[in-house]
């Protein structure tokens, strides 16, 4: 790989480059950081994804980074993925849409793992972790952004570690690059404890990452799988002085999660004696066509995001461009109603009373929904993992909602909206079950 050079354009017509241009461009950025590691250790997909293999990432390169002790940056292993961006430009994996937009999904993943004393080679388990995240991106078509969180619920290295979840941030060394197939940025995985994940959900990921830089992980946020204390155990004042205050003043930037949830229309009588009102009306909704679902997915990529003026997205009849929001809040558990029914396809039904049911984990986010979102004029969506059902809580500050002050419960197909302002004051029936 000694002859790899950064590329500025596509190869001449009829010529096949020695290395695919997208791959070459990422290698060029790696060589800028590691000029003395021209041939790093590498995990390779045996059967490439475009040949029917299960692993979307063609390669994960592993570099030894000596750190910067004077700046509190420990020696560590640096992992870099190849495959979420367009490496080839021939539509074998990603649709080529030109050099002006994002290349493929527009990013690659990186990971920095503390090097243990005596380690002579990097552990390979982070490569499988990165493959797992890449599978999620390819299957869901949800991309990651800096500040996103990933609920993993298991030690990242399958040990007894408390590091069981992830946050994402910009890699501190790798700069965004321009390839012949579009732009590529580098998002770094940061391992966190459950308490830190919960704080990121309730407040925002960037805020927690900033706290971690000064307490755990250093300025480059290096993951230490042997870390036994959370940042809140190291500094007990952080929760109240920084996180709670941040929630009160800024709210949360988590706009929705995938969940186990159903809703019932209690204003409709049972169709027969065997019809239990615990059965969700959305359990067998009208299924969306692929065209409808894609239209909604593209719209919500641009819509359900954290910004200064909360708004539910209008549904456009034209397929949206491939632009991705700079501060969108999607995560491995957050698909933000990716199968919501377009306004023009289903009529709006006003409901007199509703029954909402969530599993326990989803229910624990209800205080976040109220305190971190609705009280700040925003919205929050639960998207069922078992179908097209979605429940969106909206407040007065949200534009484009079909639930209104006069009709606080409204549905379009399997999508229920709840206008949360003054529900209890209006003595409406509002029943929630956690199970």
N, C-alpha and C positions, 0 to 999 in steps of 0.2 A: 504493500500500500504506500510505498515511499513516493510514488509519482502522483499521488492525489493532490489536486489543487482546487481552490475555490472556483466555482463556475459562475459566469455572468450571463450565459445565454444557452439556448438549445444547441445541440450538435448540428453540424452541417447536414443538409439533406442527403439521405442515403448512407450516412456514416453511423456505425454503431459504436457508442463510446465504450471504453474499456470498463468503466464503472458507470452505473446509471447516474444521471446528473443529480437527482434528488439525494441519493445516497452519498454521492461525492461532496455535495454541499455541506451535509451534516458532518461528514468526516473532516472537512476543512475546518469547521468550527472546533471540533475536538482537537485537531492537530494544533490549532492556535493555543489551546490551553495546555496541551501535553505534547510538545514537540519532541520529547525524548521517549515517547511511548507510541511509536508508529504502528506497532502490531499488538494492541492490547488483547488480553483474554476476552473471549467473546462467547456468548451463548447463542446458538443458531437454531432456528426452527428446522427440524429434519425434513419435514414436508411443508413447503411454503403454503401460506394461507391461500394464495391464488392458484394452488394446485390441489386444493381440497383439504389441506392440513388444518388442525384445530387452533393454531397459534397465529394471531394476526401480526405479531411483531417478527419481522424477518431476522433481526439481530438485536442483542443487548450487549453493548461494549462495557467493559469494566476497567476503570483506571485507578491507579493509586495516587491519591492527592496528599501531599506532604503537609497541607494545612498552613496556617500562619500563626504560630504560637504567640507572637507579640500582640496579635489581635484577637486572642482567645478562640482561634480556629484550630480544632484538633485534626490530627492526621486521620484520614478516612478513605473509604472506597467510594468511587463516583461511578454510578451506573447511568447509561444513556441508551434510550430506545431508538429503534429504527423501524418505522412502519405505520405509525399513525398519520404521518405526512405522506405525500405522494413521492415515492422513490423513483418511479419508472416513467411516469408520464404517458403510458400507453393504454390506460384504462383497465389494466389487469386487476387492480385493486380499487383505486379511486378514480372517479370521473374527472378527467382533465378539463378544467373550466377556464384556463388562462393563468397568466403570471401575476395578474393584478390582485387576485383575492388570496384566500388561504390555500395552502397546499394540502390536499386531503382534508383532514380534520383541523389542520392549521397549527398543530403542536406535536411535540414529542415529550415523553416523560423522562425525568431524571430522578435519582435517589442518592442520598449521601448517608453512608453507614459508618459509624465509628469503627476504626480499625482496632481490634483487640491486640493486646500485647502478645507477641509471638506469632501472629497471623502472617503467613507468607503468601497467601492467595485469597482473593475475595470470596466470601460465601456466595453460592449461586441461588439461594432461595429468593433474593429480591427479583431475579429475572422472572420467576413464576408469578410473583406478586404483580409485576408490571404486565405480564401476559394476561392475568385475570382482569386487571383494569382495562386493558385494551379490548378484551372480549366484550366487556360491558359497553364500551364506546361503540364498537362495531355493531353489536346487536341492537342497542337502543337508539343509536345515532344521537345520543346526548353527549355533548362535548364538555370538557372541564375548563374552568377558569381559575385564576388565582383567587384564593379565599374560599374555594369550594371545600366541602368536607366529604369524607367517605366513611360510612359506618360499616366496619368490617366484622366486629363482634368476635374476634379471635386473634390471638397473638400473631403478629405478622410473620414470624418465623416458626410458628407451630411449637413454641416452647411454653414456658409458664410466665412469660413476660406480661407486664401491665400495658405494654404498647400494643393496642388492639384496634386502633382506628387511624385515619389519615386526614391530614389537611394538605392543601396544595398551594404552592406559591411560586413566584418567578425564581428560576435558578439564579443564584447570585453571581455566577461567572459567565454562563453561556448567554450570548446575546441573540436576539431574534435575527434570522437570516433570510435573505431573498434567494429563492431558487428559481430555475426556469419554470417551475410548476406552481409558484406562489410563495407566500411567506410562511415561515415556521418559527414558532416561539418554543421555549423550553420550560415546562412546568415541573417543579420539584415536589416529590412526595415527602411529607414530613410525618413521622410516626408520632401519635399522641395517645394519652390515656383516656379512659372513658369520661372522666370528669372534665377534661380539656375539650373533648368533642362536644359534650353537653353545653359547655360554656360558649363554644363557637356556634352551636345551633341557636342558643338563646340570644346571643349578641351578634357577633360576626367573626368569620374566620381570620380576617386580616388583623383584627384587634388581638385575638389570642396569639397569633403568630408573632406579633410585635412584643407581647409580654414574654413569650418563650425566648426571644432573642436575647433578652437581658438576664434570663434565669436558667434556661436549659436549652442546649443545642448551639449556643453561640450565635454570632451574626449570620452564619451560613446555615443555621438550623439543621445541624447534623443529628441524625437519629441514633440514639443510644438504646439498644434493646435491653440493656441491663439497668436502665433507669428505674429506680424503685419508688420514687416520689413524684407526685404531680406538682405543677408549679404552684398550686394552691396550698399544698402541704409545705412546700419550701417557704412560701410567703403567704401566710394566712390572711393578710390584709387585701390581697388582690381581688378576691371575690366581691367584697363589698365596695371597696374603693374604686375599682376599675370596671369590673364586669357589670355589677348591679347598676352602678351609676351610668355606664354606657348604654344599658338597656333602657333606662329611664329617659335619657336625653336623646339617644339616637335610634332606639328600637332595634329590631333584628332585620338582617338582610336575607333570611331564609324565607322564600316565598311559597314553598310547597314541598311535600314529600310523597313518595310512594308509600302506600299503607294498606293494611287490611281494614276496609271500611265498607259499610253499606248504609243506605238510608231508606226509610219507609214514608209513604204518604199516609198519615193517620186520618186525613180527612176523607179518604175513600174507604167504603165498607168492604169487608172481605168478599171475594167472589163466591165462596162457598164455605161450608162449615169447617173444612179441612185447611182453609187458607189462614195461616198464622200471620199476624201482623209483624212478626219478627223476620219475615221474609222480605228481602230488599226488592223494591220495584225495579232496581237496576240490575238484578241478578241475571236477568235474561233480556237485556236491552236490545233495541234494534242495532245490529252490528254495522259498523262503519265500513264503507268501501275503502280500498287501499288509497284511492285518490283523495277521499275525504280526510283520512288519517294523516296522509302526507301533507295536505294543505294545512291542517291544524298544527302539526308538528313544526312546520316551517314558520307559521305565524307565532307560535308560542316561543320559539327560539328568540324572537325579537321582542316579545311582549312581556311575559311574566318575569320581570327583572326588578332589581332594586334600583330605583331612581328617585329623583326629587318629586316627581309627579306621578303618583300611582295610577295605573290604568290597565284595565283588562284589554287585550288586543282586539281590534276589529278583525274580522275574518275576511281576507281578500280572496277574490276568485282567481287571482293570478298567483303562480308559484313564487314564493319569496326568493330573494337572492341568497347567496351563501354567506352573507355577512354575519358575523357573530358578535353579540354584545360584549362590551369590555368588562362589564360587572354583572353578568347574569348569575343567578344562584341556582344552578342545578348540581346534583350530586348523585352518587351511586344510589341513594335512596330518594332522590328528588327528581321526578320527571314532570312535575308541574302540569298535570292534566294534559298529557300528550295525546289524548284521544277524546277531547271535548268536541261536542257536536256543533257545527257551524250554525250561526244564527238563522241563516236563510233556509236551512234544511229541516228544522224542527220548530214547531210553534212553542211559545212560552206558556207554561201552565203555572197559574198562581195556586199555592197550596195554603190550607188553613193551619195545619200543624204537621210537624215532621218528627221522626224518630231516627236519631243518628246512632250508629254503633261502630265502635273502634276497638281494635285490639289494644292491650295495655300499653305497649310501647308507643303506639300512635297517640293514645289518649294523654300520655304524659306531656305531649307537645301542645296541648290545649292552652295551658297558661302562657306559653310562648306566643301562640296565635293571638291571644287577647292582649297580653302586655307588650309584646315586642312588635306586633304588626297592626292590629286593629286600632289600638289607642294612638297610633302614629299615622292614621289615615291610609293604611295599606290593606292588602288582601293576603289570604293564606289558603292554599289548596291541598286537600288530601286526594290523591289519585289512587284508585284501587289497583292492586297488583293482580287482581283476578278478573279483570274485564275493563269495560269502558266507564264504569261508575266513577264520578268525581264529586267532591264536596268542596265548595269554595266559600269561605267567609269573607264578606266585603264590608267596608265601612263607607262613610259618607264621602271620603276623599278619593274613592276609586271611580274612575270614569269607565263607561262602557258596560256597567253591570246591568243585568235585567231584573235583579231583585231590587225593590224600591221600598221607600218608607211605607207606602200604602200596602204593598205586598212583599213583606220581608222574606217570604219563602217562595222561591220560583224555580222552575226546572225547565230545561230544554233537553228532551231525551233523558239520558242517564246522568246529566250534569245538573246538580242541585247547587243553587246559590242561596246563602243565608245572609240577609242584611242584619248585621249584629247589633246595630245601634238601638239601644233602649228596648231590647227584647223583653227583659224582665219587667221594665216599667210599663210596657203595654200589656203585660199579663198574657202574653202569648204562650202557648204550650211549647216548651223546648226541652225535650227529653233526650238525654245522652246516656248510652250504656257503654261501659268499658268491660271487655271480656277477654 
